[in-house]
């Protein structure tokens, strides 16, 4: 495991610039606890937004190119590092904390790698109530649109909304098609205009929803903002099918 981490460390050090999910600090002797917490929040949120399995805060490496390993004595005396996970959890939402704190000896110098989990789907990671993010090399409160992007995530990936590249009608199960046609009879489409000018297409169903070209939220409502008449989606019902069409310009 440590050998794999050393390889990973060298690969990250060779990157042309720090990414939103990786931060290097010399931290030769100490580093502010509150700043670690803010980096924890920022790197966790950035890992979520960029689809990364983890964010990394690394002590003992210079942050300017060409990066060098200088070593870090941060919390060198036990149980300093062992307590850090619990201390971080006391200030984050849902007690989120490090996946692991890795201590490596590289070129006879101590490197500490903090492995930070991505923010849970739908929940930005906060530190003392504030969600942080990266803006170039700075730490700042996470932008509102990024907060909303995380909050808008479904709890799990919706595989039914994904495209199957190269798939054709020959790949469909005839029994599944027959089942979908039968269950489609239980769906009623209601179209109305809201006070905000949006067109709300609500799909009601008794037990089953067929998704055909539409991205339907868990509430089984789809909101489409009408910006130009030429891009209005129309719904056309054929026997047993739901199709989406776009008006021609």
C-alpha positions as CSV (number, residue, x, y, z in Angstrom):
1,X,0.0,0.0,0.0
2,X,2.7,2.5,0.9
3,X,4.6,1.7,-2.3
4,X,1.5,2.5,-4.3
5,X,1.0,5.8,-2.4
6,X,4.6,6.8,-3.1
7,X,4.1,6.2,-6.8
8,X,0.9,8.2,-6.6
9,X,2.7,11.0,-4.8
10,X,5.3,11.3,-7.5
11,X,2.6,11.3,-10.2
12,X,0.8,14.2,-8.4
13,X,4.1,16.1,-7.9
14,X,4.8,15.9,-11.6
15,X,1.5,17.6,-12.5
16,X,2.1,21.0,-14.2
17,X,-0.1,22.8,-11.6
18,X,-2.0,22.1,-8.5
19,X,-5.5,20.9,-9.4
20,X,-8.7,21.8,-7.6
21,X,-8.5,18.4,-5.7
22,X,-4.8,18.4,-4.7
23,X,-3.0,20.8,-2.4
24,X,0.7,20.7,-1.4
25,X,2.1,22.4,1.7
26,X,5.5,22.4,3.3
27,X,4.2,22.5,6.8
28,X,7.7,21.8,8.1
29,X,6.7,22.0,11.8
30,X,3.1,23.1,12.2
31,X,0.0,24.2,10.3
32,X,-3.2,26.0,11.4
33,X,-6.0,23.7,12.4
34,X,-8.7,26.0,11.0
35,X,-7.0,26.2,7.7
36,X,-6.7,22.4,7.5
37,X,-10.5,22.4,8.1
38,X,-11.2,24.9,5.3
39,X,-9.0,22.9,3.0
40,X,-10.8,19.7,4.0
41,X,-14.2,21.3,3.0
42,X,-12.8,22.8,-0.2
43,X,-11.1,19.7,-1.4
44,X,-14.0,17.5,-0.5
45,X,-16.4,19.7,-2.5
46,X,-14.1,20.0,-5.5
47,X,-13.6,16.2,-5.5
48,X,-17.4,15.9,-5.7
49,X,-17.8,18.5,-8.5
50,X,-15.0,17.0,-10.6
51,X,-16.0,13.4,-10.1
52,X,-12.8,12.4,-8.2
53,X,-12.6,9.5,-5.7
54,X,-10.7,11.7,-3.2
55,X,-9.1,15.0,-2.6
56,X,-5.5,15.3,-1.2
57,X,-3.9,17.6,1.2
58,X,-0.2,16.8,1.3
59,X,2.4,18.0,3.9
60,X,6.1,17.9,3.3
61,X,6.2,19.0,-0.3
62,X,6.8,22.4,-1.8
63,X,3.8,23.8,-3.7
64,X,5.8,25.6,-6.4
65,X,7.3,24.0,-9.5
66,X,9.6,22.2,-9.5
67,X,8.2,20.5,-6.5
68,X,10.6,19.0,-3.9
69,X,10.1,16.8,-0.9
70,X,11.3,18.8,2.1
71,X,9.7,16.7,4.9
72,X,7.2,17.7,7.6
73,X,7.2,17.4,11.4
74,X,3.5,18.2,11.6
75,X,2.1,16.4,14.8
76,X,5.2,14.2,14.9
77,X,4.6,13.2,18.5
78,X,1.8,10.6,19.1
79,X,-1.1,10.7,19.4
80,X,-1.2,13.9,17.4
81,X,-2.2,12.6,14.0
82,X,-4.4,9.9,15.5
83,X,-6.6,12.5,17.1
84,X,-6.9,14.7,14.0
85,X,-9.7,12.7,12.4
86,X,-11.9,13.1,15.4
87,X,-11.0,16.8,15.8
88,X,-12.0,17.4,12.2
89,X,-15.3,15.5,12.5
90,X,-16.3,17.8,15.4
91,X,-16.4,20.8,13.0
92,X,-17.9,19.3,9.8
93,X,-21.5,18.5,8.9
94,X,-22.4,14.9,9.4
95,X,-19.1,14.4,11.1
96,X,-17.3,13.9,7.8
97,X,-13.6,13.3,8.3
98,X,-10.5,12.0,6.5
99,X,-10.7,8.6,4.8
100,X,-7.1,8.1,6.1
101,X,-4.0,9.9,7.1
102,X,-1.0,8.3,5.4
103,X,2.5,8.8,6.8
104,X,5.3,8.0,4.3
105,X,9.1,8.1,4.4
106,X,10.2,9.3,1.0
107,X,14.0,9.9,0.5
108,X,14.3,9.6,4.3
109,X,11.9,12.5,4.7
110,X,8.4,12.4,6.3
111,X,5.4,13.1,4.1
112,X,1.9,13.2,5.4
113,X,-0.9,12.6,2.9
114,X,-4.5,13.4,4.0
115,X,-7.0,11.5,2.0
116,X,-10.3,13.5,1.9
117,X,-13.6,12.0,0.8
118,X,-15.7,13.7,-1.9
119,X,-18.7,15.5,-0.5
120,X,-21.7,13.1,-0.3
121,X,-24.1,13.4,-3.3
122,X,-26.5,16.2,-2.6
123,X,-24.7,17.5,0.5
124,X,-21.8,20.1,0.3
125,X,-19.2,19.5,2.9
126,X,-19.0,22.4,5.4
127,X,-16.5,23.6,7.9
128,X,-18.0,25.4,10.9
129,X,-21.1,25.8,8.8
130,X,-19.5,27.2,5.7
131,X,-19.0,25.2,2.4
132,X,-15.6,26.1,0.9
133,X,-14.1,25.7,-2.6
134,X,-11.0,26.5,-4.6
135,X,-10.6,29.6,-6.6
136,X,-7.3,29.2,-8.4
137,X,-4.9,29.0,-5.4
138,X,-7.2,30.7,-3.0
139,X,-9.7,29.2,-0.5
140,X,-13.2,30.9,-0.7
141,X,-16.8,30.1,0.2
142,X,-18.1,27.8,-2.5
143,X,-20.0,29.6,-5.2
144,X,-23.7,29.5,-5.1
145,X,-24.1,27.7,-8.4
146,X,-21.6,25.0,-7.2
147,X,-23.6,24.6,-4.0
148,X,-26.8,24.2,-6.0
149,X,-25.0,21.7,-8.4
150,X,-24.1,19.5,-5.4
151,X,-27.5,19.9,-3.8
152,X,-29.2,18.9,-7.1
153,X,-27.5,15.6,-7.3
154,X,-29.6,12.5,-6.9
155,X,-28.7,10.3,-3.9
156,X,-27.5,7.6,-6.4
157,X,-26.5,7.6,-10.1
158,X,-29.7,7.1,-12.2
159,X,-28.6,4.4,-14.6
160,X,-31.9,4.7,-16.4
161,X,-31.1,8.2,-17.5
162,X,-27.8,7.2,-19.0
163,X,-27.2,6.7,-22.7
164,X,-26.1,3.3,-24.0
165,X,-23.6,4.1,-26.7
166,X,-24.1,2.0,-29.8
167,X,-27.4,0.4,-28.6
168,X,-30.1,-0.3,-31.2
169,X,-33.7,-1.5,-31.0
170,X,-32.4,-5.0,-31.5
171,X,-30.9,-4.8,-28.0
172,X,-34.3,-4.2,-26.3
173,X,-36.0,-7.1,-24.6
174,X,-39.4,-7.7,-26.3
175,X,-41.0,-8.7,-23.0
176,X,-39.8,-5.5,-21.4
177,X,-41.3,-3.5,-24.3
178,X,-44.6,-5.2,-23.9
179,X,-44.5,-4.6,-20.1
180,X,-43.7,-0.9,-20.7
181,X,-46.6,-0.5,-23.1
182,X,-49.0,-2.1,-20.7
183,X,-47.8,0.0,-17.8
184,X,-47.8,3.2,-19.9
185,X,-51.6,3.1,-19.7
186,X,-51.3,4.1,-16.0
187,X,-49.5,7.3,-16.8
188,X,-51.4,10.6,-17.2
189,X,-49.7,13.7,-18.6
190,X,-50.7,17.1,-17.2
191,X,-49.3,20.2,-18.8
192,X,-49.7,23.6,-17.1
193,X,-47.9,26.9,-17.0
194,X,-46.5,28.2,-13.7
195,X,-46.5,31.8,-12.5
196,X,-42.7,31.8,-13.2
197,X,-43.3,31.2,-16.9
198,X,-42.1,27.6,-16.8
199,X,-43.9,24.8,-18.4
200,X,-44.4,22.0,-16.0
201,X,-44.9,18.5,-17.3
202,X,-46.0,16.2,-14.5
203,X,-46.2,12.5,-15.0
204,X,-48.5,10.7,-12.6
205,X,-48.3,7.0,-12.3
206,X,-49.7,4.1,-10.3
207,X,-46.7,1.9,-10.0
208,X,-44.3,2.4,-13.0
209,X,-42.8,5.2,-15.0
210,X,-41.4,4.7,-18.5
211,X,-38.6,7.1,-19.3
212,X,-38.3,7.7,-23.0
213,X,-36.0,10.6,-23.9
214,X,-37.0,12.7,-20.9
215,X,-35.0,13.2,-17.7
216,X,-37.6,12.8,-15.0
217,X,-36.9,13.7,-11.4
218,X,-37.7,11.4,-8.5
219,X,-40.9,13.4,-8.0
220,X,-41.8,12.4,-11.5
221,X,-41.9,16.1,-12.6
222,X,-40.0,17.6,-15.4
223,X,-39.4,21.3,-15.7
224,X,-38.4,22.8,-19.0
225,X,-37.8,26.6,-19.3
226,X,-39.3,27.9,-22.5
227,X,-36.7,30.4,-23.9
228,X,-37.5,30.4,-27.6
229,X,-40.6,29.2,-29.5
230,X,-38.3,27.3,-31.9
231,X,-37.0,25.1,-29.0
232,X,-40.3,24.3,-27.3
233,X,-40.5,20.5,-26.8
234,X,-43.8,18.9,-27.8
235,X,-45.2,15.7,-26.6
236,X,-46.9,13.4,-29.0
237,X,-48.6,10.3,-27.9
238,X,-48.7,7.2,-30.1
239,X,-50.3,3.9,-29.1
240,X,-48.1,2.6,-26.2
241,X,-45.3,5.2,-26.7
242,X,-44.2,8.6,-25.6
243,X,-42.2,10.6,-28.0
244,X,-40.5,14.0,-27.7
245,X,-40.3,16.2,-30.7
246,X,-38.9,19.7,-31.4
247,X,-40.7,22.2,-33.4
248,X,-39.0,23.0,-36.6
249,X,-37.7,26.6,-37.0
